[in-house]
Amino acid sequence: MQFHTRILGVAALFGGMGGLVRAGEAAAGLPIPIERYADPAGGLGSVLLHRATSEPFNVVALAIFLCAIAHTFLTAKIRHYAHIVEARHAARRTAEARGDNDADGQPDEVSFPGQILHFLGEVEAVFGLWALVLAGAITWYKGWPSVVSYIGEHVNYTEPLFVVVIMALAATRPVLELAERTLQRVARLGGSTPGAWWLAILLLAPLLGSLITEPAAMTIAALLLGRQFYERQPSLRLRYATLGLLFVNVSVGGTLTHFAAPPVIMVARVWDWDLVYMLTHFGWRAVLGIALATGVYYAIFRRELAALASAPGGEVTAAARRPVPGWITAVHLGFLAFTVWQAHHPALFIGAFLFYLAFAQATAHHQQPLDLRAPILVGFFLAGLVIHGGLQTWWLQPILLRLGDTPLFLGSVLLTAFNDNAAITYLASQVPGFCDTLKYSVVAGAVVGGGLTVIANAPNPAGQAILNRYFPDGVAPLQLAAAALLPTAIVGLCFYVH
């Protein structure tokens, strides 16, 4: 009965979300099509001013988006205050239990203010929360039918839904153990030390993103790093350096093919980029950049990585546990491959996922408990991001049009830090007149900058959700950006030099 209830609950969840996956024209002109602006002749400032005055809600949507970005940089502080509030609450409960007459009444078992602060401090919840503010603003300016038209019909939620399913499948025991056994063979070349595992995961796991998609590669890499590296309690500086390097490597590691990285998927069909083009223009640069960036960080932290060999922690490897039968692993890989194959068709990959839940229940003795919390939170994050991102075209498009080769590359890196890189490349694909060098520059910049913030690349929230518990008060955005600067610069040079 419990299993059937779980199936029905998940089906209702995905069914409700899947009903939103429709494309249509926003009834009240949200967003206004670019061709309707009739921009005046002049510089960038005059175009932006004209578009802002033509549709004043553009400024409102941008202001709300900037507030959401600012909120992401404050989440660590909010979580810190949440811990303080809960500690005070626990002290009051202890005083009450001891019969302290100074205790001010009997407090509740759970601190409601503390829980609210925890929720506000969840980076995965930020854009969803501000989407509510955006919906309220649209209602105030345009009316409720405009909310239904834009959020319910115009916005495409395929990518968030895909990330939820691919994260859940990639985190299953058979898939994770297969990846672990493969990487373990590489780690044995270095004596299976924490440093050897660190190198194997950061060098090879990101490249899996070109085959099984970046969200799946991020999930596998983060889970293995948590098990083989973070459990040994490295210094906070090394923790951030590893997370920043992971984000950068995964962002470029999916560019060996034309079907795995979201920013590439957005343009491959429109610009006729095939496997040969990706390998010759992006693939070798990605491999070189990952090798150089990882090698530099290994040289910087080699002594601490060597010292971790004597530190307690790290779980038993897959080779020492009862192996999962090969046929079960093959079925899991089949579900994973089907999901990647049908990544643009939510009805098919969600339906397949429901069948997977039944298979997982039937083979429960070879599975681990299915935890959908992290995948759903990440999906919620991405859904909020695409809701906000769809209303930012009015200022992004004229900026992209006015940049040359090098400025476009650097501008794409910068813009990606504050917007999902797939949104940047999608907007570029809608710009007429882009020559081949400009096309390369905007996509190269987008993947290079994909590790600077949690919102820069779709898989980043997945990695942060998995590894967040290893950081006091969670991952601090500014420290993450600082840790990712050096590998971003190294990878950027590899992609910039022609």
VEXPA-855283 format. One record per residue: y, x, z of N, C-alpha, C in turn. Coordinates in steps of 0.1 Angstrom, whole numbers, plus 5000, padded with zeros to 4 digits. Example, Ala and Ser with C-alpha at 12.3 -4.5 7.8 and 13.67 -1.06 7.14 Angstrom:
# residues 2
494351325078495551235078496751325078;497851285071498951375071500051295079;
//
This chain:
# residues 498
498850085000500050005000501350095000;501250205008502350295008502650354995;501550384988501750444974502350354965;501950224965502550124956503950104959;504250104972505650084976506550194971;506050324972506750434967506950424952;505950384945506050374930507150274926;507050154933508050054930509450094934;509650164945510950214949511550314939;510650414935511150504925511450444911;510550344908510750274895512050194895;512350134907513650064908514850154907;514750274914515750364913516050414899;515050464892515250514879515550394869;514950284872515250164863516750134864;517250124876518650094878519550194871;519150324873519950434866519850434851;518550404847518350404833519050304826;519350184833520150084827521550124823;521950234830523350284827523350374815;522250414810522250514799522450434786;523650404783524050334771525350394766;525450404753526750454748527450344741;528750334743529450224737530950264737;531750184732533150204732533750144744;534650224751535250164763536250064759;536149944765536849824761538349844763;538749914774540149934776540650064772;539950134763540450254758540250374767;539250374775538950494784537650554779;537750684775538950754772539550714759;540850744757541450714744540950814733;540450774722540050864712541150954708;540851084705541851184703542751144691;542051084680542851064668543950954670;543850874681544850774683546150824690;546150944694547350994701548551024691;548251054679549351084669550251184675;549651304678550451414684551651454676;552751484683553951534676553751684672;554551734663554551874660555151944671;554652064674555152144685554052214693;554452274704553552354711552652274720;551852354728550852284737551552194747;552652244753553352164763553752024758;554252024745554751894740553551804737;552451854733551251774730550751714743;550651794753550151744766551051644772;552451664771553351574776553251434769;553151444755552951324747551751244751;550651314753549451244757549451184771;550151254780550351204794551251084794;552251084786553150964786552550844778;551750884768551150774760550050694768;549450764777548450704786548650764800;549450714808549750764822548550784830;547450704827546250714836545550854834;545850914823545351054821545751144832;546951134837547451214848546751174861;546551044863545851004875544351054875;543651044864542351094863542251244865;543251314860543251464862543451494877;544351424883544651444897543451424906;542751314903541551284911540451394908;540351444896539351544893539751674900;541051714901541451834908541151814923;541351694928541051674942539551694945;538751644935537251664937536851814937;537551894928537252034927537752104940;538852064945539352124958538352084969;537851964969536851924979535652014979;535152054967533952144967534252274974;535452324973535852444980535952434995;536052305000536152285014534952245021;533852225013532552175019532052255031;532152395029531652475040532352455053;533652445052534552425064534152285070;533952185062533652055067532352055074;531352125068530052135075530152205089;531052305089531252385101531852285112;532752205109533352105118532252005122;531351975113530251875116529351935127;529052065126528252125136528952125150;530252155150531052145162531052015169;531251905161531251775166529851735171;528851775165527451745169527151825182;527551945183527352025195528051955207;529251915205529951845216529251715220;528751645210527951525213526751555220;526051655217524751695224525051735238;526251805240526651835254526851715262;527551615257527751495264526451425268;525551415258524251355261523551435272;523651565272522951645283523551615296;524951605296525651575309525251445314;525151345305524751205309523351205315;522451285309521051285313520951345327;521851445330521851505344522551425354;523151315350523851235360525251285363;525851355354527151405356528151295356;528851285367529851165369531051185360;531251305354532451325345532051275331;530751245329530451205315531051075312;531751065301532550945297531650845290;530850765297529950665291528750735285;527850645281526550695275526750705260;526750825254526850845240525650795232;525850765219524750725211523850845208;522650815204521650915201522151005190;522850945180523351025168524851015168;525451135165526951135164527351085150;527950965150528350905138529450985131;530451035138531451125131530851255126;529851305133529151425128528451395116;527751285115526951255103527951225091;529051165093530051145083530551275077;530851375087531351505082530251575075;528951565079527851625071527851565057;527951435056527951375042529151425034;530351435040531451485033531351635029;530551705037530351845034529151875025;528451775020527451795010528051814996;527951934991528651954978528051864967;526751824968526151744958526751604958;527451564969527951424971529451414966;530051534964531451534963531951454951;531451484939531951414927531551274927;530451234933530051094934531051024943;531451084954532451024963533851004955;534251104948535451094941535351004929;534150984924533950884914534250744919;534050714932534450594938535950574938;536650684941538150684940538550664926;537950724917538250704902538050554899;536950504903536650364900537750274906;538150304918539250224924540550234916;540850354911542050374904541950304890;540850304884540650234871540850084873;540250034884540349894888541849854890;542549944897543949914900544849914887;544550004878545450024866544949934854;543649924853543049864841542249734844;541749714856540949604859539449634860;538749554867537249584869536449594856;536749514846535949524833536049664827;537149734829537249874824536349964831;536149944844535250024852533850004847;533449874844532149844839531949914825;532949904817532949954803532750104803;533650174811533550314811532450374818;532250344831531250404839529850344836;529850214833528550154830528050164816;528950184806528450184792528850304785;530050354787530550474779529950604783;529750624796529250754801527750764799;527350884794525950904791525350984803;524350924810523650984821522351054818;522151074806520851134802520551274809;521551354809521351494815521151484830;521851404838521551394852520151334855;519751234847518351184849517351284845;517551364834516651464830516451574841;517651614847517551714858516751664870;516951544874516151484885514651504882;514251464870512751464867512251604866;513051694859512551824856512551904869;513451884878513451954891512251914899;511951784899510751734907509451794902;509351794889508151854883508052004885;509152074883509052224885508852264899;509052174909508852214923507452174928;506652124919505252094923504452214926;503452204935502652314938501952384927;501252314917500652384906501552464898;502752404894503652484886504252604893;504652574906505152684914504152804916;502952764918501952874920501652944908;501652874896501452944884502553044881;503753004883504953094882504853214892;504453184904504353284914503253384911;502053344906501053434903501453524891;502153464882502653544871503653654875;504653614884505553714889504953804898;503953764905503253854915502653974908;502153954896501554064888502654164885;503854114882504954214880505354284892;505454204904505854264916504954364921;503654354918502654454922502954594916;503654594905504054724899504954804908;505654734917506554794927505954784941;504654754942504054754955504154624962;504654514955504854384961505754384973;506754474973507754474984508754364981;509554334991510654234989511554274977;511854414976512654454965511954434951;510654454951509954434938509954284935;509754194945509754054942511154014938;512154064944513554034941513854074926;513454184922513554224908512854134898;511554114902510754034893511253894891;511753834902512253694901513553684893;514453784896515853774890515853824876;514853904872514753954858514053854849;512953794854512053724845512253564846;512453514859512553374860513653314852;514853374852515953314843515553304829;514753394824514353384809513353274807;512753224817511953104816512752984812;514052984815514952884811515052854796;514652954788514652934774513452854769;512452834778511252764774511052634781;511252634794511052514802512352454807;513452494802514852454805515352524817;516652534817517352604828517152534842;517252404843517052344856515652374862;514652374854513252404858513152554863;513752644855513752784858514552814871;515652744873516452754885515652714897;514952604896514152544907513052644911;512352694901511252794904511852924910;512852974904513453104909513953084923;514652974926515252954940514152934950;513052854947511952834956511252974959;511053054949510353184951511253274958;512553284956513453364963513553324978;513553194980513553154994512253195001;511153194995509853225001509653375003;510053454992509753594992510853684996;512153624997513253715000514153655011;514653535010515553485020514953465033;513653435034512953415046512953545055;513253655049513253785056514653815062;515553715061516853725067517653855063;517953865050518853975046520253955051;521154055049522554045053523153925045;524253875051524953765044525553815031;525953935030526553995018525453995007;524254035010523154045001522753904997;522753805006522453675003523353614992;524653634994525653584984525453664971;525253794971525153864959523953814951;522853784958521653734951521853604945;522553514952522853374947523753384935;524753464936525753474925525053534912;524153634915523453694904522453594898;521753524906520853414901521553314892;522753264897523453174889523853224875;524353354875524753414862523553434853;522453484859521253514850520653384844;520653284852520053154847520953094836;522253114838523253054829523053114815;522753244814522653314801521153314797;520253304807518853314804518253204795;518953094794518452984786518852994771;519553104767520153104754519253174744;518053204747517153264737516653164727;516753034731516352924722517452824721;517352724712518352624709518052494716;517052484725516652354730516652354745;517052454752516852464767518052464775;519152524771520352544778521352424775;521752344784522652234781523852264773;524652384775525752404766525352444752;524152494750523652514736523252384730;522552304737522052174732523152094726;524352104733525452014729525952054715;525752174710526352214698525252254687;524052274691523052334682522852244670;522752114672522452024661523752004652;524852004658526151984651526452104642;526252224648526552354641525352414634;524252354633523052404627522552534632;522552554645522052674652520552654654;519752744649518352734651517852854659;516552864661515952964669516353104665;516353134652516653264647518153294650;518953204648520453224651520553254666;519953184675520053204689519553344693;518453384688517853514691518753624687;519253614675519953724669521453734674;521953624678523353624683523553614698;522553544705522653534719521553594727;520353584722519153614729519053764734;519253854725519153994729520354034739;521453974737522553994746522253944760;521653824761521253774774520253864781;519253914774518253994780518954124785;519754184776520454304780521354284792;522154174792523054144803522354124816;521254044816520454024828519854154833;519354234825518854364829519854454835;521054464829522154554834522654494847;522954364848523554304860522654324872;521354294869520354294880520154444884;520154534875520054674878521154734886;522354684883523554734891523454684905;523154554907523054504921521954564928;520854594921519754664928520154804933;520854874925521355004929522254994941;523154894941524054874952523354844965;522354754965521654714977520254774978;519954884972518554934972518054964986;518955024994518555065008518254945016;519054835015518754715023517554645018;517354645005516154585000514854655004;514954795005513854865010513554845024;514654825032514454795047513854665050;513954565040513454435042511954435043;511254545038509854555038509254545052;509954585062509554585076509954455083;510754375076511354255083510254145083;510154065094509253955094509753845084;508853765079509153655070508353665057;508553565049507853555037506553485039;506253385030505053305032503853375024;502653325027501453375021501653345006;501253444997501453424983500353334978;500553284966499653194960498253244958;498153384956496853444955495953434967;496653424979495853414991495553274996;496053174989495753034992494652984983;494052874987493052804979493752764965;493152814954493852794941493752654937;494652614929494652474923493852484911;492952384909492052384897492952394884;492352474874493152494862493452364854;492652264855492852144847494052064853;494252074867495352004873496652074869;496652214869497852284865498152254850;497152244842497352214828497952074826;497551974834498151844833499651844837;499951924848501351934852502152004841;501652104835502352164824502552064812;501551984810501751874800502851784803;502951734816504051654820505351724818;505451854822506651934821507051944806;506051974797506351994783506851864777;506251754780506651624775508051594779;508351624791509751594796510751674788;510451804786511351894778511451844764;510351804758510251754744511151624743;511051534752511751404751512951404760;513651524762514751534771515951444767;516051394755517151304751516751154751;515551134757515050994757514650954771;515550904779515250874793514150774795;514050674787513050574789511650644788;511450744779510150814778509850904789;510850994793510551094803510551034817;511250924819511150854832509850784833;509450714822508150644822507050744824;507050864818506050964820506051014835;507251024841507351064855506650964864;506750834861506050734869504550754868;504050784856502650814855502250934863;503151034863502951154870502751124885;503551034891503451004905502050944908;501550864899500150814901499150934900;499351024891498451144890498551224903;499751244908499951334920499251264932;499251134933498651064944497151074943;496551074931495151084929494651224932;495551324930495151464933495951524945;496151434955497051474966496451594974;495151614974494651724981494951864975;495451864963495951984956497451984954;498151894961499551884959500251914972;501551924972502351934984503251804984;503751764995504551634996505651644986;505851534978506851524968508251494975;509151584974510451574980511451544969;511951424969512951384958514351394963;514551434976515951434981516851534973;516351654971517251754964517451714950;516351674942516651634928517551514927;517451414935518351304934519751334938;519951424948521251474951521951544940;521151634934521651704922521951614911;521151514908521451414898522651334901;522851304914524051234918525351314915;525151444918526251544916526651544901;525651564892525951574878526451444872;525951324877526451194873527851184876;528251224888529751214891530551314883;529951424879530651524871530951474857;529951414851530151364837531051244837;531151164848532051054849533451104849;533751204857535051264857535351344844;534351424839534551504828534951424815;534451304814534751224802536151184801;536951194811538351164811539251284810;538651404808539451524808539651584793;539151504783539251554769540751574765;541651484770542951484765543751614767;543351694777544051824779543151944775;541851924776540952034772540952064757;540951954749540851964735542052044729;543252014732544352094726544452234731;543952264743543852404747542852484739;541652424737540652494729541152514715;541852424709542352434695543352554693;544052584703545152674702544752824706;543552844709543152974713542453054702;542753184701542053264691540753314696;540153404689538753454692538653504707;539353614710539253664724539853574734;541053514732541553414742540553294744;539953254733539053144735537753184743;537253304741536153354749536553354764;537753424767538153434781538553294787;539153214779539553074783538352994786;537353004778536052934780535452974793;535453104796534953154809535653094820;536953084820537853034830537652884832;537652814821537552664821536152624827;535152704823533852674828533752674843;534452764850534452774864534852634871;535652554864536152434869535752314862;534752324853534152214846532752254841;531852164840530552194835530652254821;529852374819529952444807529452354795;528552264797528152174787529252084782;530152044791531351964787532252044778;532452174782533252264773532752274759;531452304758530952324744530852184737;530652074744530551944737531951914731;533051944739534351924734534652014722;534152134723534352224711533652174699;532452114701531752064689532451944682;533351884689534151774684535451814677;535751944678536951994672536752044658;537451984648537252014634537852154631;537252224621537852344617537552474624;536552464633536152584641535352674631;535752804630535052894622533852954630;533053034624531753074631532153164643;533153244642533453334653534053254665;534753154662535253064673534152984679;533252944671532052874677531252964686;531053084682530353184690531153204703;532453224702533253264713533253154724;533353034720533452924730532152904738;531052914730529752904737529353024745;529653144740529453264748530253264761;531453224760532353224772531753114782;531253004777530752904785529552944793;528653014787527453054794527653174803;528653264799528953374807529653334820;530453224820531153184832530353084840;529153054836528352954842527852984856;528053104861527653144875528753144885;529953124881531153144890531253044901;530852914898530952804908529752714907;529552634917528352544917528552434906;529752404901529952304891529952364877;529852494876530052554862528852534853;527652514859526452504851525552404857;524952314849524152204855523052244864;522352354862521252394872521752444885;523052484886523552554898523352464911;523752334910523452254922522052254927;521152264917519652264921519352394929;519852504925519652624932520352624946;521552574946522252574959521652474968;521152364963520452264972519252324979;518452414971517252474977517552584986;518552664983518852784991519952765002;520552655002521752625011521352655025;520152625030519752635044519752785049;519852875040519853015044521253075046;522252985045523653035047524252955058;524853025068525452955079526552855074;526452735078527352625074527352605059;526352655052526152625038526852735029;526752725016527352825007528852805006;529652905008531052905007531452934993;532152844986532452854972533252984968;534253024976534953144973534053274974;533153274984532253394986531253394974;530853274970529953264958530653324946;531853284944532653324932532853474932;533153534944533353674946532053754943;530853694947529653764945529253754930;529653654923529253634909530253714899;531353764904532353824895531753954888;531054044895530554164889529454134879;528454054882527454024871528153944860;529153864863529753794852530453884842;531153984848531854084840530854164832;529754204838528754284830528154204819;527754084822527153994811528253964801;529453944805530553914796530854024786;530654154790530854264781529754264771;528454234775527354224766527554114755;528154004759528353894749529653914741;530653994747531854014740531854114729;531154224732531054334722530154294710;530754304699530054264686529454384679;
//
